[in-house]
């Protein structure tokens, strides 16, 4: 996958992932999948929307994960 995307759940991170870290991972994913580092103006809206949706899904995933019998966000 994309080497720039790091694991965002404990114990890989000592603390809960920040909103900025989650958004950065989502951005890297969309860049990789789309093949664009920065989209043209006519693709900006759909590109940004994809980042938002993936960041939200990532936050929900991290919030729901259980690590070693404990919730990741606990």
C-alpha positions as CSV (number, residue, x, y, z in Angstrom):
1,X,0.0,0.0,0.0
2,X,1.2,3.5,0.7
3,X,4.3,3.7,2.8
4,X,3.4,7.2,4.1
5,X,0.4,5.8,5.9
6,X,1.3,4.8,9.4
7,X,-0.6,2.6,11.9
8,X,-2.8,4.9,14.0
9,X,-3.9,2.5,16.7
10,X,-2.3,1.7,20.0
11,X,0.3,0.3,20.7
12,X,1.8,1.7,17.5
13,X,1.0,5.2,18.8
14,X,1.5,5.9,22.5
15,X,-1.7,8.0,22.5
16,X,-5.0,8.2,20.6
17,X,-4.5,9.3,17.0
18,X,-5.2,13.0,16.5
19,X,-7.6,14.4,13.9
20,X,-4.6,15.7,12.0
21,X,-3.0,12.3,11.8
22,X,-6.2,10.7,10.7
23,X,-6.7,13.3,8.0
24,X,-3.1,13.0,6.8
25,X,-3.6,9.2,6.4
26,X,-6.8,9.7,4.5
27,X,-5.2,12.3,2.2
28,X,-2.3,9.8,1.5
29,X,-4.8,7.1,0.7
30,X,-6.8,9.3,-1.7
31,X,-3.6,10.4,-3.4
32,X,-2.5,6.9,-3.9
33,X,-5.8,5.6,-5.2
34,X,-6.5,8.6,-7.4
35,X,-2.9,8.9,-8.7
36,X,-3.0,12.7,-8.1
37,X,-0.8,14.5,-5.5
38,X,-3.0,17.5,-6.0
39,X,-6.1,17.3,-8.2
40,X,-7.0,19.8,-10.9
41,X,-9.6,22.4,-10.0
42,X,-12.4,20.5,-11.6
43,X,-11.6,17.4,-9.4
44,X,-11.0,19.3,-6.2
45,X,-14.5,18.9,-4.7
46,X,-14.7,15.1,-5.2
47,X,-11.0,14.7,-4.0
48,X,-11.7,16.7,-0.8
49,X,-15.0,14.9,-0.2
50,X,-13.2,11.5,-0.5
51,X,-10.6,12.6,2.1
52,X,-13.4,13.7,4.4
53,X,-15.3,10.4,4.1
54,X,-12.2,8.3,4.5
55,X,-11.1,10.3,7.5
56,X,-14.5,9.9,9.2
57,X,-14.5,6.1,8.4
58,X,-11.0,5.9,9.9
59,X,-12.0,7.7,13.1
60,X,-15.0,5.4,13.5
61,X,-12.8,2.3,12.9
62,X,-10.2,3.5,15.4
63,X,-12.9,4.3,18.0
64,X,-14.5,0.9,17.6
65,X,-11.3,-1.3,17.6
66,X,-10.6,-3.3,20.7
67,X,-6.9,-3.8,21.4
68,X,-6.0,-6.7,23.8
69,X,-9.5,-6.7,25.3
70,X,-9.7,-3.0,25.7
71,X,-11.2,-0.3,23.5
72,X,-8.5,1.5,21.5
73,X,-9.9,4.9,22.5
74,X,-10.0,4.0,26.2
